[in-house]
Amino acid sequence: MITGFSIALIVFSLLMVLLVLLHKGKGGGLSDLFGGGMSSSLGGSSVVEKNLDRMTIIVGVCWITTIVVLGLLLKNSY
């Protein structure tokens, strides 16, 4: 059971990294360094951004839940 949650944590972690990197840069931080300051027609739709936000929130909640459950399982196994 712990192995299943560990695998789920790895999958959710990779999905979180991917989803966060897909977001469009909003300010003048590191996103400008890597070309985020240039205007592009890719991903300009507000519907796409809203869906990406929703997916990021859902994966984030699953990620945090998996961490808490895995922590409780590991605490109780010792």
C-alpha positions as CSV (number, residue, x, y, z in Angstrom):
1,M,0.0,0.0,0.0
2,I,2.9,2.4,0.8
3,T,4.4,1.5,-2.6
4,G,1.2,2.5,-4.4
5,F,1.1,5.9,-2.7
6,S,4.8,6.4,-3.4
7,I,4.2,5.8,-7.1
8,A,1.2,8.1,-7.0
9,L,3.3,10.8,-5.3
10,I,6.0,10.5,-8.1
11,V,3.3,10.8,-10.8
12,F,1.6,13.7,-9.2
13,S,4.9,15.5,-8.6
14,L,5.8,15.1,-12.3
15,L,2.4,16.4,-13.3
16,M,2.7,19.4,-11.0
17,V,6.0,20.3,-12.5
18,L,4.6,20.0,-16.0
19,L,1.5,22.0,-15.3
20,V,3.3,24.8,-13.6
21,L,5.8,25.0,-16.5
22,L,2.9,25.2,-19.0
23,H,1.5,28.4,-17.3
24,K,2.1,31.7,-19.1
25,G,4.5,34.1,-17.4
26,K,2.7,37.0,-15.9
27,G,5.5,39.2,-14.6
28,G,9.1,40.2,-15.1
29,G,10.8,37.4,-13.3
30,L,12.5,34.3,-14.6
31,S,9.9,33.9,-17.3
32,D,11.4,36.9,-19.1
33,L,14.8,35.3,-19.0
34,F,13.6,32.3,-20.9
35,G,11.5,34.2,-23.5
36,G,8.3,34.5,-21.5
37,G,8.2,38.2,-22.1
38,M,7.6,37.8,-25.8
39,S,4.0,37.9,-26.9
40,S,3.0,34.7,-28.6
41,S,-0.2,33.5,-30.1
42,L,0.2,30.1,-28.4
43,G,-2.1,29.6,-25.4
44,G,-3.6,33.0,-25.7
45,S,-7.1,31.8,-25.1
46,S,-8.6,32.5,-21.7
47,V,-10.5,29.2,-21.8
48,V,-7.2,27.3,-22.1
49,E,-5.7,29.3,-19.2
50,K,-8.8,28.6,-17.0
51,N,-8.7,24.9,-17.8
52,L,-5.0,24.8,-17.0
53,D,-5.6,26.5,-13.7
54,R,-8.3,24.0,-12.8
55,M,-6.1,21.1,-13.7
56,T,-3.2,22.5,-11.7
57,I,-5.5,23.0,-8.6
58,I,-6.9,19.5,-8.9
59,V,-3.4,17.9,-9.3
60,G,-2.1,20.1,-6.4
61,V,-4.9,18.9,-4.1
62,C,-4.2,15.3,-5.0
63,W,-0.5,15.8,-4.5
64,I,-1.0,17.3,-1.0
65,T,-3.5,14.6,-0.1
66,T,-1.1,11.9,-1.2
67,I,1.7,13.4,0.9
68,V,-0.5,13.5,4.0
69,V,-1.7,9.9,3.5
70,L,1.8,8.6,2.9
71,G,3.1,10.4,5.9
72,L,0.3,8.9,8.1
73,L,1.0,5.4,6.7
74,L,4.7,5.7,7.3
75,K,4.1,7.1,10.8
76,N,1.9,4.2,11.7
77,S,4.1,1.5,10.2
78,Y,7.0,2.1,12.6
